């Protein structure tokens, strides 16, 4: 997060925050799906 703040450029705020938001939304979706897949696998094993 500190790196993100330190690399902000004056005329690029909108683009950089957009990329920041997209990155975190994608990570959230991937993590959520992975967690459910693992939970389903373990539910089937035990």
Beta strands, then each sheet from edge to edge (+ up, - down):
end
